[in-house]
Amino acid sequence: MKLPSPPRALRRSPPKPGEDERRNGGRDGRNGAPATKPGAKEHAVEGVASVVGWLDERTGTSPFLRGFLYRKVPKGTNWFYTLGSATMFAFLSQAVTGVFLAMYYEPDSSRAYESASRITNEVFLGEFVRGMHRWGSTVMIILIFLHMGRTFFFGAYKYPRELNWIIGVVLIVLTLMMGLTGYLLPFDQRSFWATVVAVNLNASGPIVGPYLADFLRVGSEFGPTTISRFYALHMLAIPGLIAALIGAHLYLVAKLGTTAPPWLKAEKKDLLREEV
């Protein structure tokens, strides 16, 4: 038997938004828990998530980043495998400090030495930034040779990673060229004559050597435009090539993966022989 509904005057109207919370002393009427409002942290997280979602919807980079960052790592991975990342960090440090030095350096044969001296003695933190750039070049050369040695002794240059090995060799050559072109820029007696010797050594190479030396000197002898040529190569051409090749290098590493240490490969071979 269905009970009759109460008169309309006795019916309870649904609570307005927020009225239930005020009636219960700031508590949620459903479970009695304190009613909380989203704070600044929640708003910040939602804002970042919305921006990331907006960018991902328009660029479609999430599949690429997922495949690049989340990949299997072989057993036995150790600190030797961080030499490549350390070399890339050294390159980024060189790029950042080089940009700050370029703000005050003047690539002119009559003002280069004075501008380098002013960076060291007068510019705020100039000596620190120049020291980071100077010693960072040595650290980068050491790290890239150690990384190449690890790749060779671990056998990571073999199939299917031959192209990555070739890119690494080209990166070593470009790193040495960047060190050579940057050594002349202070334009003091030591850097000038050391660069003269280095360019003359290049000129003694077969076939390509004399043309390469003329290209670096901007003629048959060192002149006022030589330092501009070295500055353009050091600041624009060589770093751009290095950045592009590092991108290709990382892509191949993510695509092909890293090799296991040679001692693990030897253990696997021994296990296979015992099972047979």
Secondary structure, DSSP 8 states (H G I E B T S, - for coil): -------GGGS-----TTHHHHHTTSB-TTT--B-----HHHHHHHHHHHHHHHHHHHH--HHHHHHHHS----TT--GGGGHHHHHHHHHHHHHHHHHHHHTT----TTTHHHHHHHHHHTSTTHHHHHHHHHHHHHHHHHHHHHHHHHHHHTTTTSTT-HHHHHHHHHHHHHHHHHHHHHHTTT--HHHHHHHHHHHHHHHTSSTHHHHHHHHHHTSSS--TTHHHHHHHIIIIIHHHHHHHHHHHHHHHHHHH-----HHHHHHHHHHHHHH-
